Amino acid sequence: MEDRSQRSLVIRVFTSRVLWAFVFVALISFAVVLGSGGLSLTVSEKQAQFVADSVRRSAVQCYAIEGRFPPTISGLEYLKSNYGLTVDEKRYVVYYESLGDNLVPQIRVVPIPQNAPTQDIANFLGLPSGGKG
């Protein structure tokens, strides 16, 4: 008789609306947590793209006015001092490489992880240390 009562208890639990409501809420919560992680990554990528576009616009403005793109060595600093470019260097590493006076420079922006030690950033990015280019 006990086996039958235990079996009916198990059947009642699995057919209970409360159990299925709990499972549904748990699945929705899990989906929200996974979705929010992907959303923050997308926002970070969009912010880095915005910084890269700002650097590129400043370089193109320099080319339009002066007839040449800034050289690699002083490119970012030149754009900052003469064309009003601002970059939050605590949040982004900008690599600017000029390929010639009349060729659009290669620009790469990498977000810095917020909790990474500053001396390990080049190692984290897999890039040679020694500056921003």
C-alpha positions in Angstrom: 0.0 0.0 0.0 2.9 2.4 0.8 4.4 1.9 -2.7 1.1 2.9 -4.3 0.7 6.0 -2.1 4.3 7.1 -2.8 3.8 6.6 -6.5 0.6 8.7 -6.4 2.5 11.4 -4.5 5.2 11.5 -7.2 2.5 11.7 -9.9 0.7 14.5 -8.1 4.0 16.4 -7.7 4.8 16.1 -11.4 1.4 17.1 -12.5 1.3 20.0 -10.1 1.1 23.5 -11.6 3.3 24.9 -8.9 6.2 22.6 -10.0 5.8 23.6 -13.6 5.5 27.3 -12.7 8.8 27.0 -10.8 10.5 25.2 -13.7 9.3 27.9 -16.1 10.5 30.8 -13.8 13.9 29.1 -13.4 14.3 28.7 -17.2 13.3 32.3 -17.8 15.8 33.5 -15.2 18.5 31.4 -16.7 17.8 32.8 -20.2 17.9 36.4 -18.8 21.3 35.8 -17.1 22.8 34.4 -20.4 21.3 37.2 -22.5 22.6 40.0 -20.3 26.2 38.7 -20.5 26.0 38.8 -24.3 24.4 42.2 -24.2 27.3 43.7 -22.2 29.8 42.2 -24.6 27.9 43.8 -27.5 27.9 47.2 -25.8 31.6 47.0 -25.2 32.3 46.1 -28.8 30.1 49.0 -30.0 31.9 51.4 -27.7 35.3 50.2 -29.0 34.0 50.6 -32.6 32.9 54.2 -31.7 36.4 55.1 -30.5 37.9 53.6 -33.6 35.5 55.6 -35.8 36.4 58.8 -33.9 40.1 58.2 -34.4 39.5 57.5 -38.1 37.4 60.7 -38.5 40.1 62.8 -36.9 42.7 61.3 -39.2 40.5 61.9 -42.3 39.9 65.5 -41.2 43.7 65.9 -40.9 44.2 64.5 -44.4 41.5 66.9 -45.8 43.1 69.9 -44.2 46.8 69.1 -44.4 47.0 66.7 -47.4 48.5 63.8 -45.3 47.7 61.4 -42.5 49.7 61.8 -39.3 52.7 59.4 -39.1 52.6 56.4 -36.8 55.1 57.7 -34.2 53.1 60.8 -33.2 49.8 60.1 -34.9 47.5 59.8 -31.9 49.1 62.6 -29.9 49.0 64.9 -33.0 45.3 64.2 -33.5 44.6 64.9 -29.8 46.5 68.2 -29.8 45.4 69.5 -33.2 42.0 68.0 -33.9 40.4 67.6 -30.5 40.5 63.8 -30.4 39.8 62.4 -26.9 40.3 58.8 -25.9 39.8 57.4 -22.4 43.2 55.6 -22.1 42.1 53.9 -18.9 39.4 52.0 -20.9 40.9 51.5 -24.3 44.2 50.8 -26.0 44.4 52.4 -29.5 46.9 51.1 -32.0 47.4 53.5 -34.9 49.7 52.6 -37.8 50.2 54.9 -40.7 50.9 53.1 -44.0 51.9 56.3 -45.8 51.1 59.9 -46.1 48.2 59.3 -48.5 46.9 55.9 -47.2 44.3 55.6 -44.5 46.0 54.4 -41.3 45.1 51.1 -39.7 43.3 51.7 -36.4 42.6 49.1 -33.8 40.9 49.7 -30.5 40.9 47.1 -27.7 38.9 47.6 -24.5 41.0 47.1 -21.4 39.4 44.7 -18.9 38.4 46.8 -15.9 40.1 44.6 -13.3 43.3 43.9 -15.2 46.6 45.2 -13.8 48.0 47.8 -16.1 51.5 46.2 -16.5 49.9 43.0 -17.8 47.7 44.6 -20.5 50.1 44.0 -23.4 50.5 40.3 -22.3 46.7 40.0 -22.0 46.2 41.3 -25.5 49.0 39.1 -26.9 50.8 42.2 -28.2 54.4 43.3 -27.8 54.8 45.8 -25.0 56.3 49.2 -25.8 53.5 51.7 -26.4 50.5 52.5 -28.5 52.2 52.8 -31.8 
